[in-house]
Structure formats: C-alpha cells, structure tokens
Amino acid sequence: MSYYPSTPPSIESKMIDVQYKIEKSRADLEYHQQKTRLIQSELEKNIRKLSNLIRQSELARMMRENVRGNQNEE
C-alpha cells in the first residue's frame, strides 16, 4: 500500500497567503473602481456647472452688446 502525505504545511501556508493577496487585490480594485466612479461623477457635475456659467456669461455679454447697440442708435 502506497501512502502519499498531504500537502506540506509550508505549501498550504503559502497557498493561504496567495489567496489572501488575491482577495486583497480584488478588494483594492473594487475600492479604486468605486473611487474612480465618484471622481468621474464629480468631474461631470463640475463640467456641467462650468458649461452653465459659460452660457450665462455669453448671454450677459450679448445683452450688454444689445443695450450698447440700442443706445448708439438713439
């Protein structure tokens, strides 16, 4: 009868360490993906704000030009 010993403890320990590293890397990846989504959302919000401010500035400029044009005609 042939007897094969189970996996040596040192290999089992290494396997557990590697599994832990894999799970930690997955958790880190998920964290950074969530953080990236939050940053992207904040960026999009700020881009919309800037776009609205630019539009408002452009409208105000056009209104000033119209007022000046009307004053010059009188």
C-alpha positions in Angstrom: 0.0 0.0 0.0 1.4 3.3 -1.0 0.9 6.4 1.2 1.1 9.9 -0.2 1.4 12.5 2.5 -1.0 15.5 2.4 0.3 18.8 1.2 3.1 20.0 3.4 2.2 22.8 5.8 4.6 25.2 4.3 2.9 24.9 0.9 -0.6 25.2 2.5 0.6 28.3 4.3 1.9 29.8 1.0 -1.4 29.0 -0.7 -3.4 30.8 2.0 -1.1 33.8 1.7 -1.5 33.9 -2.0 -5.3 33.6 -1.7 -5.3 36.4 0.8 -3.3 38.6 -1.5 -5.7 37.8 -4.4 -8.7 38.8 -2.2 -7.0 41.9 -1.0 -6.1 42.9 -4.6 -9.7 42.3 -5.6 -11.0 44.5 -2.7 -8.4 47.2 -3.6 -9.5 47.1 -7.2 -13.2 47.4 -6.2 -12.4 50.3 -3.9 -10.5 52.2 -6.6 -13.2 51.5 -9.2 -15.7 53.0 -6.8 -13.5 56.0 -6.2 -13.0 56.4 -9.9 -16.8 56.4 -10.4 -17.2 59.1 -7.7 -14.4 61.2 -9.1 -15.9 60.9 -12.6 -19.3 61.9 -11.3 -17.9 64.9 -9.6 -16.0 65.9 -12.7 -19.1 65.6 -14.8 -21.0 67.8 -12.3 -18.3 70.4 -12.4 -18.2 70.4 -16.2 -22.0 71.0 -16.3 -21.6 73.9 -13.8 -18.8 75.4 -15.9 -20.8 75.0 -19.1 -23.8 76.7 -17.5 -21.6 79.6 -16.2 -20.1 80.0 -19.7 -23.6 80.1 -21.2 -24.7 82.7 -18.6 -21.6 84.8 -19.3 -22.2 84.6 -23.0 -25.9 85.7 -22.6 -24.9 88.5 -20.4 -22.3 89.7 -22.9 -24.9 89.5 -25.7 -27.4 91.5 -23.6 -24.7 94.2 -22.9 -23.9 94.4 -26.6 -27.6 94.7 -27.5 -28.0 97.5 -24.9 -25.0 99.3 -26.2 -26.2 98.9 -29.8 -29.6 100.3 -28.9 -28.0 103.3 -27.1 -25.8 104.1 -30.1 -28.9 104.0 -32.4 -30.6 106.7 -30.3 
